[in-house]
Amino acid sequence: MENRELLANISQDFYFNELTIGDLADKYQLSRYLVNKYLDDARKYGIVTINIATPTARDNELEQQFKEIFSIPNIYVVKENELVEGSHENFIKFAAEKIEAAIKDSSIVGTTWGGTIFNLIEHFNDLSLPQLAFTQFVGENRKYNSAAGSMRMVEKVANKFSARYVTLSGPLYIINDTVRRGLKNEISSLEAFENSRQMDLIFSSLGTLASINSIDTWRQNINDIFPDINFGDIAGLAYGRAYDVHGHFLNHDHDRVFGQDLETILATPKRIVVVKSKFKTQATLGALRGGLFTDYIITESIARRILSEL
């Protein structure tokens, strides 16, 4: 390979200083052929990378259909093309922009965990909003072998905005009712519960039974976490709670979640959910029917799958 420094210098003059091929040939005492070759080599060897910011397209017709069918205020259906590299990246960027704008208008923001949330946070801009607070509103999911655990997410997003954050010192599920109620009243929990009562925004993804079963502690005690539930009825999980395809929560009488109660959570004015996995079609349909969120950001393929099942 030609000298990397020479390739970098020629590339910088061409792309940033806007010198012509003729200018570069004169400056570096090279033929025009070699200048073109070196510019090609710079891309070939990764010295120059080119990113094209393709506008994210939405399907307005599908969005209108969903608003009418499910009586929801906001839904964003992002078009995708299996043949276009970067469709997933464009979707995450679009969702991150929408959520970041909502965060800027908020005072106390709650979030959950998972790979989608992790990727969204990675795409937020670094801003300084010291008056902002992020809070956990349900306990930790105990996915310790992942960078996308719940406590880490609250700290991670707060660092993006130079904001303060509050964690909830307890696991997502506590089987013993006395222990769960007692921990809620411990001094270490009071700030998080007070913050989560005042949330004006939640951004979240959807869970499934498979995501719960991926964590050993929950899988081994699944019958105690969700007693008297037919697991085949579980379409998805929101805020740690299981619900069916009609949007009905299945464990109202045996809610083992350590965290803010559902009534308070569902009173949060803006609740944004982001869904990109086609395997969460049933979960998304149930959330839509139950009005579990105010804003939905989904892919075109999920939207079409949902319509085909109605």
ChimeraX attribute file (.defattr): number of C-alpha atoms within 10 A of each C-alpha:
attribute: neighborCount
match mode: 1-to-1
recipient: residues
	/A:1	8
	/A:2	10
	/A:3	8
	/A:4	14
	/A:5	10
	/A:6	13
	/A:7	22
	/A:8	16
	/A:9	12
	/A:10	24
	/A:11	24
	/A:12	15
	/A:13	16
	/A:14	17
	/A:15	12
	/A:16	9
	/A:17	10
	/A:18	12
	/A:19	16
	/A:20	12
	/A:21	20
	/A:22	12
	/A:23	15
	/A:24	20
	/A:25	18
	/A:26	12
	/A:27	12
	/A:28	12
	/A:29	11
	/A:30	13
	/A:31	14
	/A:32	15
	/A:33	10
	/A:34	13
	/A:35	22
	/A:36	15
	/A:37	12
	/A:38	21
	/A:39	20
	/A:40	14
	/A:41	18
	/A:42	22
	/A:43	14
	/A:44	11
	/A:45	13
	/A:46	9
	/A:47	14
	/A:48	16
	/A:49	9
	/A:50	7
	/A:51	5
	/A:52	5
	/A:53	7
	/A:54	9
	/A:55	8
	/A:56	13
	/A:57	13
	/A:58	15
	/A:59	15
	/A:60	14
	/A:61	9
	/A:62	18
	/A:63	19
	/A:64	15
	/A:65	13
	/A:66	21
	/A:67	14
	/A:68	11
	/A:69	12
	/A:70	13
	/A:71	12
	/A:72	17
	/A:73	12
	/A:74	15
	/A:75	19
	/A:76	23
	/A:77	24
	/A:78	26
	/A:79	18
	/A:80	20
	/A:81	11
	/A:82	8
	/A:83	7
	/A:84	8
	/A:85	10
	/A:86	13
	/A:87	18
	/A:88	15
	/A:89	12
	/A:90	19
	/A:91	23
	/A:92	24
	/A:93	18
	/A:94	20
	/A:95	23
	/A:96	21
	/A:97	15
	/A:98	14
	/A:99	22
	/A:100	18
	/A:101	11
	/A:102	17
	/A:103	21
	/A:104	12
	/A:105	11
	/A:106	18
	/A:107	16
	/A:108	21
	/A:109	27
	/A:110	26
	/A:111	23
	/A:112	28
	/A:113	24
	/A:114	20
	/A:115	13
	/A:116	18
	/A:117	23
	/A:118	19
	/A:119	15
	/A:120	21
	/A:121	22
	/A:122	16
	/A:123	17
	/A:124	18
	/A:125	12
	/A:126	14
	/A:127	13
	/A:128	13
	/A:129	17
	/A:130	11
	/A:131	12
	/A:132	19
	/A:133	23
	/A:134	31
	/A:135	28
	/A:136	28
	/A:137	29
	/A:138	29
	/A:139	23
	/A:140	23
	/A:141	22
	/A:142	18
	/A:143	17
	/A:144	12
	/A:145	8
	/A:146	11
	/A:147	14
	/A:148	20
	/A:149	20
	/A:150	29
	/A:151	24
	/A:152	18
	/A:153	23
	/A:154	24
	/A:155	18
	/A:156	18
	/A:157	23
	/A:158	25
	/A:159	18
	/A:160	17
	/A:161	22
	/A:162	17
	/A:163	17
	/A:164	18
	/A:165	22
	/A:166	21
	/A:167	23
	/A:168	23
	/A:169	18
	/A:170	19
	/A:171	16
	/A:172	20
	/A:173	24
	/A:174	20
	/A:175	16
	/A:176	11
	/A:177	14
	/A:178	10
	/A:179	11
	/A:180	18
	/A:181	13
	/A:182	11
	/A:183	18
	/A:184	20
	/A:185	11
	/A:186	11
	/A:187	9
	/A:188	14
	/A:189	18
	/A:190	14
	/A:191	15
	/A:192	24
	/A:193	22
	/A:194	13
	/A:195	21
	/A:196	27
	/A:197	17
	/A:198	17
	/A:199	24
	/A:200	20
	/A:201	24
	/A:202	29
	/A:203	21
	/A:204	22
	/A:205	22
	/A:206	23
	/A:207	22
	/A:208	20
	/A:209	16
	/A:210	10
	/A:211	14
	/A:212	17
	/A:213	14
	/A:214	11
	/A:215	15
	/A:216	12
	/A:217	14
	/A:218	18
	/A:219	16
	/A:220	11
	/A:221	13
	/A:222	15
	/A:223	13
	/A:224	16
	/A:225	20
	/A:226	19
	/A:227	16
	/A:228	12
	/A:229	14
	/A:230	10
	/A:231	15
	/A:232	8
	/A:233	13
	/A:234	22
	/A:235	24
	/A:236	27
	/A:237	22
	/A:238	20
	/A:239	23
	/A:240	23
	/A:241	21
	/A:242	25
	/A:243	24
	/A:244	22
	/A:245	20
	/A:246	17
	/A:247	21
	/A:248	18
	/A:249	21
	/A:250	20
	/A:251	17
	/A:252	12
	/A:253	9
	/A:254	15
	/A:255	21
	/A:256	21
	/A:257	22
	/A:258	25
	/A:259	28
	/A:260	20
	/A:261	16
	/A:262	16
	/A:263	8
	/A:264	12
	/A:265	23
	/A:266	16
	/A:267	13
	/A:268	19
	/A:269	14
	/A:270	18
	/A:271	22
	/A:272	23
	/A:273	24
	/A:274	24
	/A:275	23
	/A:276	20
	/A:277	14
	/A:278	17
	/A:279	11
	/A:280	17
	/A:281	23
	/A:282	21
	/A:283	25
	/A:284	30
	/A:285	25
	/A:286	24
	/A:287	26
	/A:288	23
	/A:289	18
	/A:290	17
	/A:291	17
	/A:292	22
	/A:293	23
	/A:294	19
	/A:295	20
	/A:296	25
	/A:297	22
	/A:298	24
	/A:299	23
	/A:300	21
	/A:301	17
	/A:302	22
	/A:303	23
	/A:304	13
	/A:305	14
	/A:306	17
	/A:307	13
	/A:308	8
	/A:309	9
	/A:310	7
